[in-house]
Amino acid sequence: MNLERLVAVSGLPGLYRVAVNRNNGLIIEDLETAKRRFAPSRKHQFTPLESISIYTDSDSKELSKVFESMLEQLEDNPPVGKSASKEELKEYFADILPDYDRDRVFPNDMKKVVKWFTYLNDINIWEELQKEPEVSEEESTEEETKT
């Protein structure tokens, strides 16, 4: 699963795809509407989903691997709802990632992971993420000159 081009942007709800990287920010694309907008780095912080990991007892596990586990268990063990209690979140996380570090992974972190997964699942982006090719810097520069 390739989460390389997906980012969470502080101050904006949801997840976005990076369309173009600029010196003073990013041009981001809404995953549902494909509408593009400029997000200045002076106002927003960007968190690439590929850089996020969940602490485990031994080391950490990439978010893409956690999403894959959630996707595999989707029918048997659907994600908890938005109003789930801390205990329900912990129980769900113990099912999808049995060795998560109970001292360093907080309920708010779990809630955000579940929220992102549910959002990506609702817009049915999994097939696209499975086959999305990695973009080299040359292609990224070519894309930037076209726009």
RAUR-V14899 format. One record per residue. N is the residue number from 1. D_FIRST is the distance of its C-alpha to the first C-alpha in Angstrom with 1 decimal. Layout:
# RAUR-V14899
N,D_FIRST
N,D_FIRST
This chain:
# RAUR-V14899
1,0.0
2,3.8
3,6.3
4,9.0
5,11.3
6,11.4
7,14.5
8,16.9
9,20.4
10,23.4
11,26.1
12,23.9
13,22.4
14,18.9
15,15.8
16,16.1
17,14.5
18,16.4
19,18.6
20,21.0
21,21.8
22,25.5
23,27.8
24,28.7
25,25.5
26,22.6
27,22.7
28,20.1
29,19.2
30,19.2
31,16.3
32,18.9
33,21.8
34,20.4
35,23.4
36,23.4
37,25.3
38,26.2
39,25.4
40,27.8
41,26.9
42,30.4
43,29.6
44,25.9
45,23.6
46,19.9
47,17.2
48,13.8
49,11.2
50,9.6
51,13.1
52,13.5
53,14.0
54,15.9
55,19.1
56,19.8
57,23.2
58,22.5
59,20.1
60,17.0
61,13.4
62,10.5
63,9.6
64,5.9
65,7.8
66,10.4
67,8.5
68,7.5
69,11.2
70,12.4
71,11.1
72,12.7
73,15.8
74,16.0
75,19.1
76,20.9
77,20.2
78,19.4
79,18.8
80,22.1
81,23.8
82,24.6
83,27.9
84,26.9
85,29.1
86,28.0
87,28.8
88,26.6
89,23.6
90,24.3
91,24.7
92,21.4
93,19.6
94,21.7
95,20.4
96,16.6
97,17.0
98,20.5
99,21.0
100,20.2
101,23.1
102,25.5
103,27.4
104,24.8
105,22.4
106,24.4
107,24.5
108,23.7
109,20.4
110,19.6
111,20.8
112,18.6
113,15.4
114,16.7
115,17.8
116,14.5
117,12.7
118,15.8
119,15.9
120,12.4
121,13.4
122,16.8
123,15.8
124,13.5
125,10.7
126,8.0
127,9.0
128,9.1
129,5.6
130,5.0
131,8.0
132,8.5
133,10.4
134,11.0
135,14.3
136,17.1
137,19.9
138,22.3
139,20.3
140,20.0
141,23.7
142,24.5
143,22.7
144,24.7
145,28.0
146,27.5
147,27.3
